[in-house]
Amino acid sequence: MATRGEITREKILDAAKNLVMSKGFAGTSIDDVLKNTGVTKGAFFHHFKGKADLARQLVERYALNDLNMFKTMAAEAEAVAPDPLAQMIHFLKAFEKYICNSQDPSPGCMYAVYTYESMQFDASVQDFIADTLRQWTSIYVRKYQEVIDAYPPKLEVTARQLAELTVSIVEGGLILQRAYGDTSVTCRQSEQLRNYLFLLFGEPKP
């Protein structure tokens, strides 16, 4: 069972996430967070040293949730199918199901917000975001290398190139979702990525 303090901290982080995603970090004040949570200023400073500390804890929670989700999807794909290409297709379909059917569709990407407002944060926050994206990419590198080893691609390509393409499609899709107000963009682009993989590698072996 979560303690009252843990519940309060999560309530603050949830409100801060929604505000930052809609207004940006520079446009979000501590008073905005307090107004949206009903939390006292004393309770806020019990959990966070200030706005900069809130920013770091917010992006750390966001990153941890992302990495855990991708690791879980990868493990589930490996449990379902022994073939590496089938695993990759299963992984992408699981991601599409999550991103399309989420009851709380993302209006954009937290990493993009922080990167665009990099002057608001110290270098350690930017380093953390870069490291998180590298960890995310490394999951794809491993999976794509297994595919390439089993299915010689029709065009010359490396596992890292495919991994970076995948991350770029997801991040770019989230940015377009925010620009267009259309939360289905990322899902559609992931579907096109699957089509590209079929063209590159063919159908998974029975």
N, C-alpha and C positions, 0 to 999 in steps of 0.2 A: 504494500500500500504506500502511495506517495504521501509524504508529509505535507503539512500546510505550506511550509516554506518552498518545497519543490513545486507544489501546485501554483503558488504565486509567481515563482520564477518562470515557469512554462507559460503562464498567462501573459506575463510581460513580453516574453519572446514571441509568442503568437501575435500579439498586437503589434509589436515592432516590425515583424515580418510583413504583415499586411500594409502597414503604413509605408515602409521603405519601398515595397514593390509598387505602390501606387504613387508615392510622392518623391521618392528618392531619399537618400540618407540625409543630404544637406537640408531637404525640406521637412524632415521629421525632427521634432524637438522632444525633449523629455516630457514637457507638459502635454504634448500630443499623446504620448504613450500613457501617461497618468489619466488623461481624460477618457481614453478608450478602454482602460482597465478598471478604473475606480480604485486603483492602488495609491496609497499615500506616498509622498516623496521619501519619507523615512524608510518605508518598505522597499522602495526602488533602490535606494542607496545601500540597503542591507545586502542586496544581491549583486549590484553593479557599482563599480567605482565611479562611473560617469558614462557619458555617451559613447566614448571610444571603447570602453570595456563592453558595453552593450553590443556595439558593432562587431567586436571580435567574437563574443560568445554566440551571437546570432549566426554569423557565417560558419562558425565551427559546428553548430548544431545542424545547419542546413547541409554542410558537407558530409557530416557523419551519416545523416539520414540517406543521402544520395548513395554514398559508397556502400552502406549496408544493403540498400535496395538492389544495387547492381550485383553485388556479391551473391545475394540470395537468388536473384534471377539466373546468374551463371551456374550456381550449384544445382538449381532445379532443372535447368536445361541439360546438364551433364547426367543427372539422374534419369531423365526421360529418354534420352537417345545417346547411343554410343558413338554415332557418326558425328564428326566435328562440324560439318556443314549443317546438318540437321539441328545440332545444338545451337548454332549461331542463328538460324532461322527461328527456332523456338524462343531464343532469348529476345530477338527483336519483336516477335509477336507479343511476348509477355510485356515488353516495354510499351508497345502500342496500346495494349489493353489497359495498362495503368494510365497512360497519359491521356487516352481518349475517354475513359470511363470514370476518371477521378471525380469525386463529388466536390473537390476543391481545385478546379482546373487552374493551372499556373498562368498568371497574366504576364509572365516574363521569367527572367533568370536572375537570381540573386548575384551570381558571379558577375554578370554583365553590369548590374547596377553598381557593384563595388568597383569594378574595373574602370567604368566611365567616371566615377567620382574618386579616383585614386588619390587625389590631393587631400581628401578628407581623412585619410588613414596613414598610419606609419607603415614603413616598409615591411614589417613583419606580417601584416595582414595581407598585403599583396603577395608576399612569398608563400603564405599559407594557401591562398587561392590557387596560385600556380602549381604548388605541390599537390593539391587536391585534384586538379585537372590532369596532372601527370599520373596520379594513381588510377584515376578513372580510365585514362588512355591505356595504361599498362594492362588492365583487365582485357581490353579489346585486342591489344597486341598479342597476348598469349593465345586467345581464342582464334584470331585470324591466322596466326602462324600454324596452328594445328590444321586449319582448313587448307592452307597453301601446301602443306606437306602431304595431304591426302588427295588434293585436287589441284593439279598444275593449272594456274590461271591462264586464260586465253590471251591476256595482255600482261606485260611486265608490270608487276606491282609488288610492294612489300607489305608486310603485316603492319608496320608502323604507319605507312601511308593510308591504309584502310582504316586503321584505328583513329587516326587524326581526322579522316573524312567523316567517320561516324560521329565523333564528338562535335565536329563543325556543323553537321546536319542538325544535331539535337540543339546545340546552342543557337544556331541561326534560326531554327524553327521557333524557339522560344522568343527570340527577339521579334520575329515576324508576327507571332501571336499577339505580342504587346502592341505592335504598330497597327495591325489590322483589326484588333479586337476579335480575332477568330482563334478559339482555343483548339481547333482541329489541325492547324498547320503542321505541327511537329509530327503528329501521327501520320499524315499524308506523306511527308517527306521520308519517314522511316519505311513506309510501304514501298516507296520508290527505291530506297536503298536495298531492300530485299530483292526487287526486280533486277537491280544492277548486279547483285551477287549471283543471281541465277544466270545472267548473261556472261558473267566472268568465270563462273565455276561449273555451271550446269546444275541439274537437279541432284539432290542428295541421293546417294546409293541406297537401294532397298536394304 
